[in-house]
Amino acid sequence: MSVYGARKVWKPLQLDDHQVARFTVERLMRVMGIQGVRRGKAHKTTIPDEQQDKPLDLVNRQFTAEQPNQLWVADITYVATWNGFVYVAFMIDVFSRYIVGWRISTTMHTELILDALEQAIWHRGNPGGLIHHSDRGSQYLSIRYTERLAEAGIQASVGSVGDSYDNALAETINGLFKTEIIRRNGPWKNVDAVEYATLEWVNWFNNQRLLSSIGYISPAQYETDYYDNLNESGKVA
């Protein structure tokens, strides 16, 4: 089984000037018994706390950004292992879909998302001035987490309605993670196995995976192109 379906196999061929019809790619994949992985049913890990104060929803389901480090989205997903559930926290830059932070734990305590946030802040060089959007999970509304966001100069945003559409882009990345690595390569023995596989997947996702939403290139390439164009514009000016 291939991660990519016919469309994502066909598109790079077009970019490389290989003149082949999409239906030809579909036919050859059928003959060879190759098909892209399909997403399974979503599972919520949000534990809302209606007693906590909530930041405003500054996104309103408009998951767009004009540059890196303008809007990050965060979420938690889960993986079943022989030793119990493992929880994975992701932090994603909306501009390029680049995964700027991630962490794994056997619990959903605040430390899990704090570690992912710290990695993202370090990875991006303490950017500040951006919006951090999440669902209503109690971990994201905890005092420790909100104080760390404020200390880093990051503005918190929380979905106002409380369904999956409030954090749709993060849910999409979670779905790709579960489809492309977890369901495909399971069953999983323990947290160490999941952590190593996630490390490999994040590296592949950021640097090699073709995303249709950004023009069938990788998140890293999309950001590189942005900064190259910015430098060229500066030279012209």
C-alpha positions as CSV (number, residue, x, y, z in Angstrom):
1,M,0.0,0.0,0.0
2,S,1.2,3.5,-0.8
3,V,0.7,6.6,1.3
4,Y,-0.2,8.6,-1.8
5,G,-3.3,8.1,-3.9
6,A,-3.4,8.4,-7.7
7,R,-3.7,12.2,-7.7
8,K,-0.6,12.7,-5.6
9,V,1.3,10.2,-7.7
10,W,0.2,11.9,-10.9
11,K,0.8,15.5,-9.9
12,P,4.6,15.3,-9.4
13,L,4.9,13.6,-12.8
14,Q,3.3,16.7,-14.3
15,L,5.6,19.0,-12.5
16,D,8.6,17.0,-13.8
17,D,7.3,17.3,-17.4
18,H,6.2,13.7,-17.7
19,Q,3.2,13.7,-20.0
20,V,1.0,11.0,-18.6
21,A,-2.7,11.1,-18.1
22,R,-4.2,10.7,-14.6
23,F,-6.4,7.8,-15.5
24,T,-3.3,6.0,-16.8
25,V,-1.7,6.4,-13.3
26,E,-5.0,5.1,-11.8
27,R,-5.1,2.1,-14.1
28,L,-1.5,1.2,-13.5
29,M,-1.9,1.5,-9.7
30,R,-4.9,-0.8,-9.9
31,V,-3.0,-3.4,-12.0
32,M,-0.1,-3.3,-9.5
33,G,-2.4,-3.5,-6.5
34,I,-1.3,-0.1,-5.2
35,Q,-3.7,2.2,-3.4
36,G,-3.3,5.2,-1.1
37,V,-4.1,4.9,2.6
38,R,-7.5,6.1,3.7
39,R,-8.4,7.9,6.9
40,G,-10.3,6.2,9.6
41,K,-12.9,7.6,11.9
42,A,-11.8,10.4,14.2
43,H,-11.6,10.1,18.0
44,K,-11.8,13.1,20.3
45,T,-9.3,13.7,23.1
46,T,-10.7,17.0,24.2
47,I,-11.7,17.2,27.8
48,P,-13.5,20.6,28.2
49,D,-13.7,22.4,31.5
50,E,-16.6,24.8,31.4
51,Q,-15.5,26.4,34.7
52,Q,-12.3,27.8,33.3
53,D,-12.1,31.2,31.6
54,K,-11.6,30.9,27.9
55,P,-9.7,33.2,25.5
56,L,-11.6,34.6,22.6
57,D,-11.8,32.8,19.3
58,L,-9.5,34.9,17.1
59,V,-9.6,32.4,14.2
60,N,-13.3,31.7,13.5
61,R,-12.4,28.7,11.5
62,Q,-10.4,30.8,9.0
63,F,-7.2,28.7,9.0
64,T,-5.0,31.0,6.8
65,A,-1.8,32.9,7.3
66,E,0.2,35.2,5.1
67,Q,3.6,34.3,6.5
68,P,5.3,31.8,8.9
69,N,4.9,32.3,12.7
70,Q,1.6,34.2,12.3
71,L,-0.8,31.5,13.4
72,W,-0.1,28.1,15.1
73,V,-2.7,25.5,15.9
74,A,-2.3,22.8,18.5
75,D,-4.1,19.6,19.3
76,I,-3.7,16.2,21.0
77,T,-4.4,12.8,19.5
78,Y,-4.0,9.2,20.9
79,V,-2.4,5.9,19.9
80,A,-3.4,2.5,21.4
81,T,-0.5,0.3,22.4
82,W,-0.1,-3.0,24.1
83,N,0.8,-1.1,27.2
84,G,-2.1,1.3,27.1
85,F,-2.9,4.6,25.4
86,V,-0.1,7.0,24.3
87,Y,-0.9,10.7,23.6
88,V,0.7,12.8,20.9
89,A,0.7,16.6,20.9
90,F,1.3,18.5,17.7
91,M,2.0,22.2,17.1
92,I,1.5,23.3,13.4
93,D,2.3,26.5,11.6
94,V,-0.8,27.3,9.6
95,F,1.1,29.1,6.8
96,S,3.0,26.0,5.6
97,R,1.5,23.2,7.7
98,Y,5.0,22.7,9.1
99,I,5.0,20.7,12.4
100,V,7.0,23.1,14.6
101,G,6.6,21.1,17.8
102,W,5.5,17.7,19.0
103,R,5.7,15.5,22.1
104,I,4.5,12.1,23.3
105,S,3.4,11.0,26.8
106,T,1.4,8.3,28.5
107,T,-0.8,11.0,30.1
108,M,-2.6,14.0,28.8
109,H,-1.4,16.3,31.5
110,T,-0.3,19.9,30.9
111,E,3.4,18.8,30.7
112,L,2.7,17.1,27.4
113,I,1.5,20.2,25.6
114,L,4.0,22.5,27.4
115,D,6.9,20.4,26.0
116,A,5.4,20.7,22.5
117,L,5.1,24.4,22.9
118,E,8.6,24.8,24.2
119,Q,10.0,22.8,21.3
120,A,8.0,25.1,18.9
121,I,9.3,28.3,20.5
122,W,12.9,27.0,20.4
123,H,12.6,25.7,16.9
124,R,11.2,29.0,15.6
125,G,13.7,31.2,17.6
126,N,11.2,32.7,20.1
127,P,9.0,34.4,17.4
128,G,6.4,36.0,19.6
129,G,3.6,38.2,18.2
130,L,1.6,35.2,16.9
131,I,-1.7,33.6,17.6
132,H,-1.9,30.2,19.2
133,H,-5.2,28.4,18.5
134,S,-6.5,25.3,20.2
135,D,-9.8,23.6,21.2
136,R,-11.4,23.8,24.6
137,G,-9.3,21.1,26.2
138,S,-8.6,21.7,29.8
139,Q,-4.8,21.3,29.2
140,Y,-4.7,24.3,26.9
141,L,-6.7,26.4,29.3
142,S,-4.5,25.6,32.3
143,I,-2.9,28.4,34.2
144,R,0.6,27.1,33.5
145,Y,0.0,26.9,29.8
146,T,-1.7,30.3,29.4
147,E,1.0,31.9,31.5
148,R,3.7,30.4,29.2
149,L,2.0,31.7,26.1
150,A,1.8,35.2,27.6
151,E,5.4,35.1,28.7
152,A,6.4,34.2,25.1
153,G,4.4,37.0,23.7
154,I,1.9,34.6,22.0
155,Q,-1.8,35.4,22.0
156,A,-4.2,32.6,22.9
157,S,-7.2,31.7,20.9
158,V,-9.8,29.0,21.6
159,G,-12.6,27.6,19.5
160,S,-15.9,29.1,20.4
161,V,-18.4,26.4,19.3
162,G,-16.6,23.3,20.7
163,D,-16.7,20.9,17.7
164,S,-14.0,19.6,15.4
165,Y,-14.4,22.4,12.9
166,D,-13.1,24.9,15.5
167,N,-9.7,23.3,15.1
168,A,-10.1,21.7,11.7
169,L,-6.5,22.1,10.4
170,A,-5.0,20.5,13.5
171,E,-7.6,17.7,13.2
172,T,-6.5,17.2,9.6
173,I,-2.8,16.8,10.5
174,N,-3.9,14.3,13.3
175,G,-5.9,12.4,10.7
176,L,-2.9,12.2,8.3
177,F,-0.7,11.0,11.2
178,K,-3.1,8.3,12.2
179,T,-3.7,7.2,8.6
180,E,-0.1,7.3,7.2
181,I,1.8,5.9,10.1
182,I,-0.2,4.6,13.1
183,R,-2.9,2.5,11.4
184,R,-0.6,1.5,8.6
185,N,2.2,0.2,10.8
186,G,0.5,-1.0,13.9
187,P,0.0,-2.7,16.3
188,W,2.2,-0.7,18.6
189,K,4.0,-2.3,21.6
190,N,4.8,0.8,23.7
191,V,5.5,4.5,23.9
192,D,9.1,4.1,22.7
193,A,7.9,2.5,19.4
194,V,5.4,5.2,18.8
195,E,7.9,8.0,19.6
196,Y,10.5,6.7,17.2
197,A,7.9,6.2,14.4
198,T,6.5,9.7,15.0
199,L,10.0,11.2,14.9
200,E,10.5,9.7,11.4
201,W,7.0,10.7,10.2
202,V,7.4,14.3,11.3
203,N,10.7,14.6,9.5
204,W,9.2,13.1,6.4
205,F,6.1,15.2,6.6
206,N,8.0,18.5,7.0
207,N,10.6,17.9,4.4
208,Q,9.2,15.5,1.8
209,R,5.4,15.1,1.9
210,L,3.6,16.8,-0.9
211,L,0.6,18.8,0.3
212,S,-2.1,19.8,-2.2
213,S,-3.1,22.8,0.0
214,I,0.3,24.5,-0.7
215,G,0.8,23.5,-4.3
216,Y,2.0,19.9,-4.1
217,I,5.3,20.7,-2.4
218,S,6.6,20.0,1.1
219,P,6.1,22.4,4.1
220,A,9.8,23.1,4.3
221,Q,10.0,23.9,0.6
222,Y,7.0,26.2,0.8
223,E,8.7,28.2,3.6
224,T,12.0,28.2,1.7
225,D,10.2,29.6,-1.4
226,Y,8.5,32.2,0.8
227,Y,11.8,33.5,2.2
228,D,13.5,33.3,-1.2
229,N,10.8,35.5,-2.7
230,L,11.0,37.8,0.2
231,N,14.7,38.3,-0.3
232,E,14.3,38.8,-4.0
233,S,11.7,41.5,-3.4
234,G,14.0,43.2,-1.0
235,K,16.8,43.2,-3.5
236,V,14.5,44.7,-6.1
237,A,13.2,47.4,-3.7
